Amino acid sequence: MNRLAQPSFYYARATRIGATLAAAAVVVAAAAFDPATSAPLLARLAVLIGRMAVDALSIVLAAAPFACAGALCAALLQRVTRGRAAAAAVGALFAPGCDCSMNGFAPALRHCSAPLAGAALVWGAACNPVALVATAMVLGRHVLYARAAGGFAAACLVALAWCFVREREPRPQRADECRRGDLCASAERAVLSLVPAALIAAAVVTAFPALVRATASPWSAGLAGALLSPCSSADPMLARIFARAPAAQAAFVIAGQCLDLRQSLLVARTFGARRALLAWLCGTIGCIVAAAAA
C-alpha cells in the first residue's frame, strides 16, 4: 500500500486528475465543434501526441538504467557514511548517483570545511561516475572530457570562492529533508523524476522543432539544460536531442547540474544564499570551460 509520503501516491493522483480533465475537455470539444472541421485537426493532434509519447518513453527507457543504478549505489553509500563528515565528503565527491542524491549528503557536509563541502556538492552532482559513464556512452569521449573539465573548473572555483565567505548559519534542516530512504524508494524517485522532464522535452521537440535547431549555441543549450534537466544521468540523452554540436552538448550537461534551480535551492538552504549565488556563478564559468574544451 502506498503511503501519502511516497512519490508514487502523488503521481497516481496527478494522473487521475489529468485523465479526468482530458476526458472533460474531449467531451466539451466534441459538443462545441463541427465534426467535419474538427476531424482533421484531431487527426493531426493525435499524430503529435503519439510522437510525443514515443519520444518521452524512449528518453525514460534510455535513462532509467543509469538513474536506477546511480540511486541504488548512492543509497548504499549514504548508509555507509551514516552522517560522518569525512565519509560524507568522500561519498559526495564520488557519489555514484544523480544530483538528487546530494540531498542525502548535504546535512553531513555542513560539518566539513566550506570549501570541501562546496567542491563535493558540485563535483558529485555534475561528474559522478554514473553520469560520466552515461556521457561517454551517449555523447562520446570528447564530450566526456569536456564535462569533466567543466565540472572540475566549477568545483575548484566554488572551493576557492567559499574560502572568503563568512555567512550566518542557515536554518536547520527538517528531519524529513535529511532522512535516508530505502533502496526501492531511491530507485522509484530516480525513475519518476525522469518523467516530467521527458514529457516536456518530447513536447518541445514535437511541437517546436525549430527550438532544437536554435540550441546549436552553447548559451541556448545551457539555458535549456538548466530548465529541463531531470538528473545528471539523463542529461546526455536530452543533450543528444536538443544539441547537435559537442560544445552545446557539453554546456547542456554542466548547466543541468550547476545552474538548475534544484541544486541552487539545496545549496542555499544548507550553506546560505551567498554561497549559493557564488556556486551558481562558478557553475556558469564551468559551462564556458566545458564548451571551450569541447
C-alpha positions in Angstrom: 0.0 0.0 0.0 1.3 3.5 -0.8 1.5 5.9 2.0 0.9 9.6 1.4 4.6 10.5 1.7 5.5 8.1 -1.1 6.1 9.8 -4.5 4.0 7.2 -6.4 0.9 8.4 -4.5 1.3 11.9 -5.8 2.0 10.7 -9.4 -1.1 8.5 -9.3 -3.3 11.3 -8.0 -1.9 13.7 -10.6 -2.5 11.1 -13.3 -6.1 10.6 -12.3 -6.7 14.4 -12.2 -5.1 14.8 -15.6 -7.1 12.0 -17.1 -10.3 13.5 -15.7 -9.5 16.9 -17.1 -8.6 15.4 -20.5 -11.8 13.5 -20.7 -13.9 16.6 -19.8 -12.0 18.6 -22.5 -12.8 15.9 -25.1 -16.5 15.9 -24.3 -16.6 19.8 -24.4 -14.8 19.9 -27.7 -17.0 17.2 -29.2 -20.1 19.1 -28.3 -18.8 22.5 -29.4 -17.2 21.9 -32.8 -18.4 20.5 -36.1 -17.0 17.0 -36.7 -16.4 17.9 -40.4 -14.0 20.7 -39.5 -12.5 19.3 -36.3 -11.7 15.8 -37.5 -8.6 16.8 -39.5 -7.4 18.8 -36.6 -7.9 16.0 -34.2 -6.1 13.6 -36.5 -3.0 15.9 -36.6 -3.2 16.3 -32.8 -3.3 12.6 -32.4 -0.2 12.2 -34.5 1.6 14.8 -32.5 0.6 13.2 -29.2 1.6 9.8 -30.4 5.0 11.1 -31.5 5.5 12.9 -28.2 4.6 9.8 -26.2 7.1 7.7 -28.2 9.9 10.3 -27.7 9.1 10.7 -24.0 9.1 6.9 -23.4 12.4 6.5 -25.3 14.0 9.1 -23.1 12.8 7.4 -19.9 13.7 3.9 -21.0 17.2 5.1 -22.1 17.9 6.9 -18.9 16.2 4.6 -16.4 19.0 2.0 -16.1 21.6 4.8 -15.3 19.2 6.5 -12.9 18.4 3.3 -11.1 22.0 2.2 -10.8 23.0 5.6 -9.5 20.2 5.8 -7.0 20.8 2.3 -5.6 24.6 2.9 -5.2 24.0 6.3 -3.7 21.6 4.9 -1.1 24.1 2.2 -0.1 26.8 4.8 0.1 24.7 7.1 2.3 24.1 4.2 4.7 27.8 3.5 4.9 28.6 7.2 5.7 25.9 7.4 8.5 26.4 11.2 8.9 30.2 11.2 9.4 31.6 14.4 7.9 34.7 12.9 6.3 32.9 9.9 4.9 30.1 12.2 3.5 32.6 14.4 1.8 34.3 11.4 0.1 30.8 10.0 -0.7 29.7 13.2 -2.3 32.8 13.6 -4.3 32.4 10.1 -5.8 28.6 9.7 -5.4 27.5 7.2 -8.0 24.1 8.7 -8.5 22.2 11.6 -9.9 22.2 15.1 -8.3 19.2 14.1 -6.3 21.5 12.0 -4.1 23.2 15.2 -2.9 20.2 15.8 -0.6 21.3 12.8 1.4 24.9 14.0 1.8 24.3 17.8 2.3 23.4 17.7 6.0 26.6 15.8 6.9 28.6 18.1 4.7 27.7 21.1 6.9 30.2 19.7 9.4 33.1 19.8 6.9 35.0 22.9 5.9 33.0 25.0 3.5 35.5 24.7 0.5 35.5 20.9 0.7 31.7 20.8 1.0 31.2 23.1 -2.0 33.6 21.1 -4.2 32.0 17.9 -3.1 28.5 19.1 -3.9 29.4 20.4 -7.4 31.6 17.6 -8.5 29.2 14.9 -7.1 26.3 16.4 -8.9 27.9 17.2 -12.3 30.6 14.5 -12.6 29.5 11.4 -10.6 30.6 8.1 -12.0 27.2 7.1 -13.5 26.8 10.5 -15.2 30.3 10.2 -16.7 29.6 6.7 -18.0 26.3 7.8 -19.5 28.0 10.7 -21.2 30.7 8.5 -22.7 28.2 6.0 -24.0 25.7 8.5 -25.4 27.8 11.5 -26.4 31.3 10.1 -26.8 34.6 10.6 -25.1 35.2 14.1 -26.4 32.1 15.4 -24.6 33.1 13.3 -21.6 36.4 15.1 -21.3 34.7 18.4 -21.7 32.2 17.6 -19.0 34.9 16.5 -16.6 36.9 19.7 -17.4 33.8 21.9 -16.8 32.9 20.1 -13.6 36.4 20.3 -12.3 36.7 24.0 -13.0 33.3 24.7 -11.3 34.3 22.6 -8.2 37.7 24.3 -7.8 36.2 27.8 -8.3 33.5 27.0 -5.7 36.1 25.8 -3.2 38.2 29.0 -3.8 35.2 31.4 -3.6 33.8 29.8 -0.4 37.1 30.4 1.4 36.3 34.1 1.6 32.6 33.9 2.6 31.5 34.3 6.2 27.8 33.8 6.5 25.4 33.2 9.3 24.3 29.7 10.0 21.4 28.7 7.8 18.3 27.3 9.4 18.5 23.6 10.5 17.0 21.2 8.0 13.9 19.3 9.0 14.1 15.6 9.8 12.1 14.7 6.7 14.6 16.5 4.5 17.6 14.6 5.9 16.3 11.1 6.4 17.6 8.3 4.2 15.1 6.4 2.1 15.4 2.7 1.4 16.8 1.3 -1.8 13.4 0.8 -3.6 12.3 4.3 -2.7 15.5 5.8 -4.0 15.2 3.9 -7.3 11.5 4.9 -7.6 12.3 8.6 -7.0 15.1 8.4 -9.6 12.9 6.9 -12.3 9.8 9.1 -11.6 12.0 12.2 -11.7 12.7 11.5 -15.3 9.0 11.6 -16.4 8.2 15.3 -16.2 11.4 16.4 -17.9 11.0 13.7 -20.6 7.4 14.8 -21.3 8.4 18.5 -21.5 11.4 17.7 -23.7 9.3 15.5 -26.0 6.6 18.1 -26.3 9.1 20.8 -27.2 10.8 18.7 -29.8 7.5 17.6 -31.3 5.6 20.9 -31.3 8.5 23.3 -31.8 11.2 21.5 -33.8 12.8 24.9 -34.7 13.8 25.3 -31.0 16.0 22.2 -31.3 17.9 23.8 -34.1 18.1 27.0 -32.1 20.1 25.3 -29.3 23.1 25.0 -31.5 24.6 27.8 -29.5 26.2 26.8 -26.1 24.3 29.7 -24.5 20.9 28.5 -25.6 21.8 24.9 -24.9 23.0 25.8 -21.4 19.6 27.6 -20.7 17.8 24.5 -22.0 19.8 22.3 -19.7 19.2 24.5 -16.6 15.4 24.4 -17.3 14.9 20.8 -18.5 17.4 18.6 -16.7 15.8 15.8 -14.7 19.1 14.3 -13.3 22.7 14.1 -14.3 22.4 10.5 -15.7 19.6 11.5 -18.0 21.3 14.7 -19.3 23.3 13.0 -22.0 20.1 11.7 -23.6 18.4 15.1 -23.6 21.6 16.8 -24.8 21.7 14.5 -27.8 18.2 15.6 -28.7 18.5 19.3 -28.0 22.0 20.0 -29.2 24.0 18.7 -32.1 27.3 20.4 -31.6 29.7 19.0 -29.0 30.2 22.4 -27.4 26.4 22.8 -27.0 26.1 19.3 -25.5 28.8 20.0 -23.0 27.2 23.2 -21.9 23.9 21.4 -21.6 25.1 18.7 -19.2 27.1 21.1 -17.0 24.3 23.7 -16.8 21.8 20.9 -15.9 23.6 20.3 -12.6 25.4 23.6 -11.8 22.7 26.2 -12.8 19.4 24.4 -12.2 17.0 25.6 -9.5 17.0 22.4 -7.5 20.7 22.4 -6.9 20.8 26.1 -6.1 18.0 25.7 -3.5 19.8 22.8 -1.9 23.0 24.8 -1.5 21.1 27.9 -0.3 19.2 26.1 2.4 22.2 24.1 3.5 25.0 26.7 3.3 23.3 30.1 2.8 22.2 32.3 -0.1 25.6 34.0 -0.7 27.4 30.7 -1.2 24.5 29.5 -3.4 25.0 32.6 -5.6 28.7 32.1 -5.8 28.2 28.4 -6.7 25.8 29.5 -9.5 28.4 32.0 -10.9 31.1 29.4 -10.7 28.8 26.9 -12.5 28.4 29.5 -15.3 32.2 29.6 -15.7 32.2 25.8 -15.7 29.8 25.8 -18.6 32.0 28.1 -20.5 35.0 25.9 -19.8 33.1 22.8 -20.9 32.0 24.4 -24.1 35.5 25.6 -24.8 37.0 22.2 -24.1 34.6 20.5 -26.5 
